[in-house]
Amino acid sequence: MTEKQLLNSFRAYKTQQMKTDYNCQKGQKLIIKEKGKLHQVEIEQITRITCSEYVSTIYQSNLAENIIISKLLKDFETELSGMGFFRANRNTLINLNNMVSYEHNGKLIIVMKNHEKIIISRRRLHTFLHLVAS
């Protein structure tokens, strides 16, 4: 098997893993411990999670207040796998259920329901397009 075939197989496998029925988000909650507090966040209300160094911010569509927690984005990605979340770039995990459209003008930009625009990295572009096309 050539390196290109191996890479394509891996991409197909990752895309298959990410395919999901967004109904699985309904009623599901993410339990977050932050500064001695416990938060129950409805997964379908999460629009995106961003991370800067070791601090992650959870953005929700139903609240003006964001939750800031000391947890890696990689941990959220693992915890939310199979629930319709996609790693758009090195510091952003998005809920594809909250995506409205995408634009491809040299860079791929996702437009969310709340009109936020998120850039997909070149490294994740192929996986995203393959996911959306299928």
DRENBA-740258 format. One record per atom (N, C-alpha, C): residue in one letter; x, y, z. Coordinates in steps of 0.05 Angstrom, whole numbers, plus 5000, padded with zeros to 4 digits. Layout:
// DRENBA-740258
aXYZ...
//
This chain:
// DRENBA-740258
m501749775000m500050005000m501850255000t501350434982t502950674980t502150875002e503951075006e503451275027e500851425021k500351484995k497951634987k495451464993q495451204987q493251034992q492751005022l494850995037l494650975066l493351225077l494251455067l493151715076l490151735069n489451655045n486651665037n484951475054s486051235060s484551045078s484151165105f486151295116f485951415142f483851645142r483951805121r481952025119r479051915117a478751695102a476151575099a475151465126y477051345141y476351235167y475551455186k477151685187k476451905204k473752025197t473252045171t470752165162t468451985170q468751725168q466651535176q466151555206q468251595222q467951625250q466351875257m466652095241m465352345247m462452355238k461752175219k458952175210k457152115234t455052265237t453452235260t450652325255d448852225271d446052325271d445952535293y445352785286y445352995305y443152965327n441352785323n439252735343n440552615369c442952505366c444252395390c445052615409q445052865400q445753085418q443453165436k441053105427k438653185443k438653055470g438353215491g438153105518g440853035530q443053035515q445652965525q446853205538k448253165560k449453385575k452453325579l453953535579l456853525584l457253635612i458353475630i458853565657i461653685658i461753935668i464254085668i464854175697k467154115707k468054205733k469854445729e469154665742e470654915738e470655075763k473055115775k473355275799k471455195822g471254945827g469554845849g466554845841k465854905817k463054895808k462754675788l460254575787l459554375766l457554505747h458154485722h456254595701h455254355685q452654365680q451454175661q450754325636v452154265614v451754405589v450454215570e448254305558e446854145537e448654145512i449253915502i451153895480i450054035455e447454015450e446354145426e446554445428q446954565452q447154855455q450054955451i451954775450i454754855446i455154925417t456055165411t456555245383t459455175376r461255245394r464155185389r465655185416i467955075415i469755075438i472455165427t473555365439t476255465431t478255425453c480755405446c482755365466c485155545460s486155665481s488655825479s490455725501e492555595493e494355455512e492855245527y492555265553y491155065569y488455155578v487355365567v484755475575v482855455552s480655315557s478555275537s476155445544t474755555523t472355705526t470155565511i467955515525i465555385513i463555595507y462855625482y460855815473y458255675469q456055785480q453455665478q451555845464s449655735449s447755895434s445556015451n445055895474n442855985491n443656165514l446256215517l447156385539l449156595529a449056825542a450957035536a453656975550e453456825571e455856765587e457256515577n459856535573n461456315564n462656175588i463355925585i464655775607i467555755601i469255835619i472155815616i473155605635i474755415623i475655185639i478555115631s479955015649s482754925644s482654635635k482254595609k482154325597k483054355568l484454155558l485454165531l483154105511l483454225488l481454185466l481453895457k483753765459k484053485451k482153305469d481953385495d480253235513d477353265506f476553505498f473753555489f473253405463e475153405445e474853265420e474352965424t475852845443t475452565449t472752515462e472052685481e469552655496e467052695478l467252865458l464952925441l465152785413s466852595410s467152455385s464552305379g463752305354g461252165347g458752315353m459052575361m456752735368m456452975349g457852975327g457553195307g459453425311f461653385326f463553595329f465953555310f467053775300f469253755281f471453945289r473853855288r476254015295r476854185270a476054435271a476454615248a479254705244n480654755265n483454835264n484754765290r487154855294r488654785318r487354865344n485755075344n484655175369n481555205369t480155075350t477255095350t475954825343l474054755360l472354515356l469454625352i468254555329i465554665324i463454445324n461054525330n458654345329n457454375301l457754175284l456754195257l453754225256n452354165277n449454195278n448754495278n450654665286n450154955286n451355095262m452254945242m453255055218m451055125199v451155365187v449055445167v450055395139s452555485133s453655455107s456655475108y457855455085y460755495083y461455635057e463555785057e464555935034e467355835028h467955825002h470555734994h471755934975n473056144986n474256354971n477256354977g478656164968g481556134975g481856005002k480356085022k480155965048k477355855052l477155645066l474455535072l473555655098i471255795097i470155925121i467355805126i466955715151i464355615160i462855845173v460255865165v458556065177v456655915196m456656005221m455055875242m452256015244k450355895259k447756005262k447756285275n449756335292n449956595305n451656785289h452056725264h453556895244h456556915249e457656745266e460556735270e461756595246k464156685238k465556555216k468056425227i468456175219i470756015229i472255905205i474855945206i476555855184i477455575188i477155405167i478055135168i480955125159s482654995174s485454985167s485854825141r488054875127r488654725102r488854435108r489954365131r490454085139r487753935142r485654065151r483153935156r481053985134l481854135113l480154205091l478953955077h480753775069h479853535054h477853375071t478453335096t476653175113t473953305115f473953575119f471453725121f469753695095l471053745072l469653725046l468553445041h470153245048h469252965045h466852905063l466953015088l464752975107l462253105097v462453345087v460053495078v458853375053a460653275035a459753165010a458252895013s458852755035s457552485038s455152495055
//
